[in-house]
Amino acid sequence: MQIDIGSRLKHSRLNTGLSQRALAKKAGVTNGLISQIEQNRISPSIASLKKILDVLSLSLADFFTADDGRVPDFFYERKQLPNLGSGDVAIFLVGAGIRHRAMSILHEVYPPGADTGPQMLSHAGEEGGVVTKGKIEITDLPRASNVVPSRARIGATTSGTSAARNASRSCSQRTLLIDRRSLRTT
């Protein structure tokens, strides 16, 4: 599913009455980054996009949720899932048509050696998940890194800062359930 991130960002920014420069300053990014995203010249990292969306009071799920009036499905094919990822990691949002959800389901696909990037994600909410294929190294601060094999449950957490990396020689996947409280970068 292709989503015009640039148009959505521009529309959201204009709805709040912010200039590119003002949004960039509040988000702690360059106004050039805002401009490039709005022109679809670059695909922002999740961390950068999250910083920007925090200023606009939007969650990632709401930003990527279509507002086209369709009734949401209960079952989804991969081609219906918007990819929130950047770089090598694909992060698919399940149920993109469900607005104002109480939880988000993410299906993540990590090619060999891929990771979520240098910036760790932090949240005050709860999450749980299952590694469905391969092995994924979860760095969960303040605790240490753990390599989680497939079919192992990732324990629920009430708060934390974490990053993920494929720890196997083949593609790895995990599925996460995250509550509605906003993810933010550290």
N, C-alpha and C positions, 0 to 999 in steps of 0.2 A: 504494500500500500504506500503510495507516494504522497507525501504531505509537503506543501509549500511552506516551509519553516519561515522563510523570509517574509512572505506576505502576512502570515499569522503574527509574527513578531512586530512588524510595522503597524498592523491593525491594533494590536494590544497596546503598543507604545502610544499611538495617537489617541486611543481611548482614554489614556491616563493624562494626556496633555503634556507629555514629556518630549523634549527634543532628543535627538540621538546623543548629543553631548551630555545632557542632564542625566539621561538613563545610564550612560557609560560611567559617569562620575559616581552615581549612587551605587552602581553594581561593582565598581572597582575594576572595570575593564576599559579598553581604549574605545574612543568613538569610532575609530576605523574598524574595529571588530564588529560593532553594531551595524555599521554601514555595509560591510561585507556579508554579514548574515542576512540582512534585509534584501540584499541584491542576489542572494543565493550563490555567492561566489565561494563561500566556504561552508562546511558543515561544522557547527560548533561542538566542542566536547560537552559531555553531560554536565561537567562541573561548571564550565563557562555559561552554558545556557541556564543552569539552575541559579547561578548568581544573578543573572539578568531577570529571570522570572520571579525571583524573590522580591525584587524591587517592584515588579508589576502585580504582586500579590497573587500569583498564579502557580499552581503546582504543575509538575511535569505532566501528570495525567490529564489535568484539565486543559493544558496547552495543546496536547496532542489529541484531544477528544473532539471529534467532528460535531458540529452543531448544525447538522443538515436536516433535522426533524425526523430522521428514520427511527423506527423502533429497533432497539438493540437486539442482536441475536443472542442465543444461549451457547451456540457452538461456533467456532471460528476456524477457518483455514489459514495457514501461514500467510498467504498473500493478502489477507484482510487485516493483518496486524502491522501497525506502524512501527518502524524501527527507530527507537530513541537513541540507539548507540552511535558511537563515532569511532573512527579508526577501524581497527580489526574486530572489535567486539560488537556483536549485534544484540540489541536488547529490545525484544518485542513486547509491546503492551497488549495484553489480552483484553478484549472488550472495549475497544476504542470508542464505541458509540454510547457508552454509559457515562453520563455526566454526573458530577457531584457524587461520586462513588465514595463508599466508606472504606474501601480497600483497593489496592492495585495488584494485579498479577503480572509479573514480568517473567518472560522466558529468555534466558541469556545463552548465547552461543559464543564460545571462545576458541578460535583457531589455535594451533600449537604456539605456545609462548606469548599469547595475547594477554593483556591485562586491562583493568579499568582506568589506568593512567596514573600519573604521579600524584594527583590530588585526591585525597581520600574523601568519601562521602560520610556525612554525619546526619543522624536523625534522633529525635526524642521518642519516636513511635516504636512500634513493635514490628518484627519481621520474622519469618520462618521460611524454610525452603528445603528443597531436595536436589542433590546433584544427580542428574538423570543419566549422565554419560561422562566417562573419563574421570579425572581428578582435578579439583580446583583448590588452590591455596587461598585461604581466607585470612587476611590480616585484620584482626579485630582488636583495636586499642581499647583499653590499656593492656589487654592480654596479648599473648604471642600469636604467631602465625600457626595455622593448622592446615594440613593437607587433608581434604575431605574426598574420599573415594565415591564412585557412583553408588546410588541407592542408599547413601547415608543421609540422614536428616541433618540439616543445619539447625542448630538449636535456636529457639526464639530468643530475642533480646529486647529489652525495654529501652535501652539507649546504647549508643556506641558509635564508633568511628571505624569504618572498614574499607577495605579494597579487596579485589579478587584477581587471581592470576591462574591461567591454565597451567597445571603442574604435570601434565602428561604429554606424550609425544603425538597424540592425535587430538581431534576436536573434542572439547568438553562442553557440557551444557548443564545449566541449573535452572530451576524454576523457583521464584520467590513470591511470597505473599507479604505485602507491606501495607500497614494500616494507613489511614488518610493523612495523618500528621505529616507535614511537609518535610521532604528531604532537603538538606542544605549542605553546602560544602564547608570544609574546615579550612 
